[in-house]
Amino acid sequence: MYDLTVPEIKALFPSATDYAKYIAPWFAAIQAAFPKAEIALCGSYDSAWLAELLATPVGKAAHHVTVHVRVEQSSRGPRPSCA
């Protein structure tokens, strides 16, 4: 998942369009090797970022979008992190 809170990820992919350009070759290779495969994108809880991703050619071609909830440990116990 694109995690807006991780500086290294944000530096690699400043925008959803940058992320889409990066994954486009993978997307095309999977489609070529497995024409009947349904391909999912890793999304983000940031609705603007997700809308930008879905507006790209890869976003329009994807069959599904996944968004993962990460559980982090805090002093008060586990809590979901929706980064």
Residue pairs with C-beta under 8 A, 6 or more apart in sequence:
1 42
1 43
1 44
1 66
1 67
1 68
1 70
1 83
2 9
2 13
2 16
2 19
2 42
2 43
2 44
2 46
2 49
2 53
3 9
3 44
3 83
4 10
4 44
4 46
4 49
4 83
5 83
6 83
12 18
12 22
13 19
13 22
15 49
15 52
16 44
16 49
16 50
16 52
16 53
16 56
16 59
17 52
17 53
17 56
19 53
20 53
20 56
20 57
20 58
20 59
21 56
23 41
23 58
24 57
24 58
27 39
27 58
27 61
27 62
30 37
30 39
31 37
31 39
31 61
38 63
38 64
39 61
39 62
39 63
39 64
40 62
40 63
40 64
40 65
40 66
41 53
41 58
41 59
41 62
41 64
41 65
41 66
42 65
42 66
42 67
42 68
43 50
43 53
43 65
43 66
43 67
44 50
44 53
44 67
45 67
45 82
45 83
50 65
53 59
53 65
54 60
54 62
54 65
69 80
69 81
69 82
70 80
70 81
70 82
70 83
71 78
71 79
71 80
71 81
72 78
72 79
72 80
72 81
